[in-house]
């Protein structure tokens, strides 16, 4: 199908870098979302210093007028986000179908899988024999949390509300560099994390504050609530929040003011941050700047001191 020459035509993108289709060589599928597939690819002529580089490519399978408009809006929005803890968006390919968005490739995948592979029960093979992998240290967990908070400080400064912050939507690169991203894939891969509300809206209720569940109100403060849940995920090695409850029970719990319990390995100072994120009144929640500052300070504290607190 050729691209229509109507006002919605993505060729009219403002300020978005255009990448030629012949410069993108697909390698393998990384996952599939409601919008289309995500592939690992090689991209040529993208960097002035490298002949080719690995990228993640998000395709749009449903090229309806409204899907194209959403694609254009998202690309223009992402083009303006530039931060070391936000997944890099390189540009679009719109000469032919499917429409494509090109992102940096994060080799260690999403943070949820990364955490689960490093939990107390995670095994590795040594000389063909299964051995416990060894848990992450509290310092490593704090480092991951601080990186995400840094990205969130930037998003808040841009008045950008993410709406779906969770470890499944953070990606891990080399040297445990963590960045916020959302390829829209997680709704399929992590389908049990979403609850279908009113027909077809899929909502991540286990990460949402009462005002988002009850009134669909999303703000920087609702993102802060979600960050508290991310902290809980990090300190439980990627457990699903309220894993023992059904979706309806979760809604009841959150709207009645119950909060997640302190994880076994979580220092009191870190649980205090979680509680500061989970204040019922949005304006009473900690600001993301304060959270980032506290996490940085805790990261400089002696790990022995923190481990004793745990």
C-alpha positions in Angstrom: 0.0 0.0 0.0 1.4 3.4 -0.9 1.5 6.3 1.5 -1.5 8.6 1.0 -0.9 12.2 0.2 -3.4 13.5 2.7 -2.7 16.0 5.6 -1.9 13.0 7.9 0.9 11.9 5.6 3.9 11.1 7.9 6.3 12.5 5.2 5.3 15.9 6.6 6.9 15.2 10.0 8.6 18.3 11.6 12.2 18.0 12.7 12.2 14.2 12.6 15.2 12.5 11.0 14.3 10.4 8.0 16.1 7.1 7.5 16.2 5.3 4.1 14.7 1.8 4.0 17.7 0.5 2.2 19.9 1.5 5.2 17.9 -0.8 7.5 18.7 -4.5 7.5 16.5 -6.6 9.8 18.3 -9.3 11.8 15.7 -11.0 14.1 12.4 -10.4 15.8 12.6 -9.1 19.4 8.9 -9.1 20.2 5.4 -8.1 19.0 3.0 -5.5 20.3 -0.5 -4.4 19.4 1.0 -1.9 16.8 3.3 -4.3 15.0 6.7 -6.0 15.6 10.0 -4.9 17.1 13.2 -6.2 15.4 16.9 -6.0 16.0 18.4 -4.4 12.9 21.6 -3.0 11.5 21.4 0.6 10.3 23.8 2.2 7.9 24.7 5.9 7.6 23.2 6.7 11.0 26.4 7.7 12.8 29.1 9.9 11.4 31.7 7.7 13.2 30.4 4.2 12.4 29.6 2.5 9.1 26.7 0.6 10.7 25.2 0.2 14.1 22.7 -2.1 15.9 19.3 -0.6 16.4 15.8 -1.7 17.6 13.1 -1.1 14.9 9.5 -0.7 15.7 7.1 -1.3 12.8 3.5 -0.1 12.4 1.3 -2.8 10.8 -2.0 -1.0 10.9 -1.5 2.0 8.6 -5.0 3.6 9.0 -5.3 7.4 9.0 -5.6 7.5 12.8 -2.7 5.1 13.3 -0.5 7.2 11.1 -1.5 10.4 13.0 -0.5 8.6 16.3 2.7 7.5 14.7 3.5 11.0 13.6 2.6 12.5 17.0 4.8 10.0 18.8 7.8 10.5 16.5 7.6 14.3 16.9 7.3 13.9 20.7 10.2 11.4 20.9 12.5 13.6 18.7 12.5 16.3 21.4 13.4 13.9 24.2 17.2 13.8 24.7 18.6 12.4 28.0 21.2 9.8 29.0 18.5 7.8 30.8 15.8 7.9 28.1 16.1 5.4 25.2 17.5 7.2 22.1 15.1 7.7 19.2 16.9 8.0 15.9 14.2 8.7 13.4 11.6 7.2 11.1 11.4 5.4 7.8 8.3 6.3 5.8 9.3 5.5 2.2 6.8 2.6 1.8 5.2 0.2 4.3 5.4 -0.7 7.1 6.2 2.7 8.7 9.2 2.3 11.0 10.6 4.0 14.1 14.3 3.4 14.9 15.6 3.4 18.5 18.9 2.5 20.1 19.3 -1.2 20.9 19.7 -2.1 24.6 21.4 -5.4 24.6 20.3 -6.7 28.0 16.6 -6.3 27.3 13.9 -5.1 29.6 14.6 -4.4 33.3 11.9 -6.8 34.6 13.6 -9.8 32.9 17.0 -8.6 34.0 15.9 -8.5 37.7 14.2 -11.9 37.6 17.4 -13.4 36.2 19.3 -12.1 39.2 16.9 -13.0 42.0 17.7 -15.4 44.9 16.5 -18.4 43.0 18.1 -17.6 39.6 20.4 -20.4 38.4 23.3 -20.5 36.0 25.2 -23.5 34.6 28.8 -23.9 35.7 30.6 -26.8 34.0 27.2 -28.2 33.1 26.0 -28.0 36.8 23.2 -25.6 38.0 24.5 -23.1 40.6 22.8 -20.2 42.3 23.7 -17.0 40.4 24.0 -14.8 43.5 21.7 -11.9 44.3 22.3 -8.3 43.3 23.6 -6.1 46.0 21.6 -3.2 47.5 24.1 -0.8 46.0 23.4 -2.2 42.5 19.6 -1.9 43.1 20.0 1.7 44.3 22.1 2.5 41.2 19.3 1.2 38.9 16.7 3.2 40.8 18.8 6.4 40.7 19.2 6.1 36.9 15.4 5.7 36.4 14.7 8.7 38.7 17.2 10.8 36.7 15.3 10.0 33.5 12.0 10.9 35.3 13.4 14.2 36.5 14.1 15.1 32.9 10.6 13.9 31.7 9.0 16.0 34.4 11.1 19.1 33.3 9.7 18.5 29.8 6.1 18.3 31.2 6.0 14.8 29.8 3.7 12.3 31.6 4.7 8.7 30.8 1.5 6.9 32.2 3.1 3.4 32.0 6.2 3.5 34.1 7.2 0.0 35.2 10.4 -2.2 35.1 9.0 -3.8 31.9 9.2 -0.4 30.2 12.8 0.3 31.2 15.7 -1.2 29.2 19.2 -2.3 30.2 22.3 -1.8 28.2 26.0 -2.6 28.8 27.4 -1.9 32.3 23.9 -2.0 33.7 23.0 1.3 32.1 19.2 1.7 32.5 17.0 3.9 30.4 13.2 4.6 30.3 11.5 3.5 27.1 8.3 2.1 25.9 8.1 0.2 22.6 4.4 -0.5 23.4 5.4 -4.2 23.4 4.8 -4.8 27.0 1.0 -4.9 26.7 1.4 -8.2 24.8 4.5 -9.7 26.4 3.3 -8.8 30.0 -0.4 -9.1 29.3 -1.2 -10.1 32.9 0.2 -6.7 34.0 -2.7 -5.0 32.2 -6.4 -5.0 33.0 -9.0 -4.5 30.3 -11.3 -1.7 31.4 -14.6 -0.6 29.7 -14.3 -2.7 26.5 -10.7 -2.3 25.2 -8.6 0.1 27.3 -5.7 -1.9 28.8 -4.6 -0.3 32.0 -1.6 -1.2 34.2 -3.7 -0.9 37.4 -1.0 -2.5 39.7 1.2 0.6 39.0 -1.6 3.2 39.2 -2.6 5.6 42.0 -6.3 5.9 43.1 -7.0 9.0 41.0 -5.8 7.3 37.8 -7.8 4.2 38.5 -11.0 6.1 39.5 -10.9 9.2 37.3 -8.2 8.4 34.6 -6.2 11.3 35.8 -2.5 11.1 34.8 0.0 13.6 35.9 3.7 13.9 37.0 2.4 12.9 40.5 0.8 9.7 39.1 4.2 8.9 37.5 5.8 9.3 41.0 3.3 6.8 42.4 4.4 4.4 39.6 8.0 5.0 40.5 7.3 3.8 44.0 6.1 0.6 42.5 9.2 0.4 40.3 11.3 0.6 43.5 9.3 -2.2 45.0 9.8 -4.3 41.8 13.6 -3.7 42.0 13.8 -4.8 45.6 11.7 -7.9 45.0 13.8 -8.9 41.9 10.9 -8.2 39.5 7.9 -9.7 41.3 4.5 -8.6 40.0 3.0 -6.1 42.5 0.0 -7.6 44.4 0.9 -10.9 42.7 -1.4 -12.8 45.1 -4.5 -10.7 44.2 -6.8 -10.6 41.3 -7.2 -7.4 39.3 -10.5 -6.5 41.0 -9.0 -7.1 44.4 -6.0 -4.9 43.5 -8.4 -2.0 42.5 -10.2 -2.5 45.8 -6.9 -2.4 47.8 -5.5 0.7 46.1 -8.7 2.7 46.2 -9.1 1.8 49.9 -5.6 3.0 50.7 -3.6 -0.2 51.2 0.0 -0.2 50.1 2.5 -2.9 49.2 4.6 -4.3 52.0 8.3 -3.7 52.5 10.3 -6.2 50.6 12.6 -8.6 52.5 15.9 -7.0 51.3 14.7 -3.4 51.3 16.4 -0.9 53.7 13.9 1.2 55.7 15.2 4.4 54.0 14.2 3.0 50.6 10.8 1.8 51.9 10.2 5.4 53.2 10.7 6.7 49.6 8.0 4.1 48.4 5.6 5.4 51.1 6.3 9.0 50.1 5.4 8.0 46.5 2.2 6.3 47.7 0.5 9.2 49.5 -3.2 9.3 48.6 -3.2 13.0 47.8 -1.1 13.7 44.7 0.3 17.0 46.1 1.5 15.2 49.2 3.8 12.8 47.3 7.5 13.3 47.2 8.7 15.2 44.1 10.8 13.2 41.6 13.7 15.7 42.2 13.6 14.9 46.0 13.5 11.2 45.2 16.5 11.4 42.9 18.4 13.4 45.5 17.6 11.0 48.3 18.6 8.0 46.2 21.9 9.6 45.2 22.7 10.2 48.9 21.8 6.6 49.8 24.0 5.4 46.9 27.0 7.1 48.6 26.2 5.5 52.0 28.3 2.6 53.0 26.6 -0.6 51.6 27.4 -2.4 54.9 25.3 0.2 56.7 22.4 -0.3 54.3 22.6 -4.0 54.4 22.3 -4.0 58.2 19.2 -1.9 57.9 17.7 -4.5 55.6 
